[in-house]
């Protein structure tokens, strides 16, 4: 990919560079990537130069054709949402993504900002790649790490997660995805509530009791009175003691709200 | 001595609900790496380990299942273990974390075939219990501050930072 003008040059050219906004790097490659940033928050000149260099380094994932959209590290994660220019990851990106995810899977705790930005910038294509990876023979710990990553990149991952849940994932994967959804901020899920409600209704009748327990725990996403109705319906059908406990627990929490 | 392994559904290991395919999927390790387990001498330690493990790995308190593999079972299949403190920042997890060596696909299939005869113990810790016990772990003399540090930055565990309610 040829870049006609470096982002640094473009940014330095503009006289309004302290104004917040969205910049297309080059009209010819505008569909290929966009650099979205709030330039007003950069601060003093030394920082400005460093930040701009940082953007340059992130325009393309080294050694691949995968474009990289970047937002500044201090921006709230929700702001990472950009128009996903890519629905699938090119084959050339596979080795790098595998290397990247292997490093992340071996860790624990909060997902670091650079990882959140990296995967967010891949758009829904990146999320779908992660979801496909969850179909491989992974341990629970690896599954959870990917689920955590999907939660952290919710701006691009919620739609693919819901699509996967609407299909027929393995019980382990279904649990991990329900867990990932549960940890996403309710505000970010608001537009998906009818879809989520339909998904949870289905998973509350899943043959695996561990999945039903997880679905019960995810009911918190749904606002009342729908959530209470779902829980009461499930309670009338449920026979497993552990799941009944989980449903009652959620119902009790509702009554305290 | 037993080895604790977190699983998706502990009931898949119990008779008569034993599910061979699921059991095998639970015990597979990624890309041939050793299987990660925790060595526990008793059920009380197992319960503590799984709570701290959940605090380390999960975004928020939610149900978690585990099974206990008897040491004799591993010996039967010539599987050895080695302690691996790794980068785990909690004293109890550091002490108990082990890796099972030599668990290739062939051995795994035989081991899973043998599981029903061992009466594998498993347990599900419900969300409410996990929430309460996580609070206890934060006040534990063995690794309380480290347990609290494990959940730092994850909003689902924020309740642990708040002082306990007055009766």
Interface residues (C-beta under 8 A of the other chain):
Chain A: X105 X107 X108 X109 X110 X137 X138 X139 X140 X141 X142 X144 X145 X147 X148 X151 X170 X171 X172 X175 X179 X180 X182 X183 X208 X209 X210 X213 X214 X217 X242 X245 X246 X249
Chain B: X6 X7 X8 X9 X11 X22 X25 X26 X28 X29 X30 X35 X36 X56 X57 X58 X59 X60 X62 X63 X65 X87 X88 X124 X126 X127 X128 X150 X152 X153 X154 X156
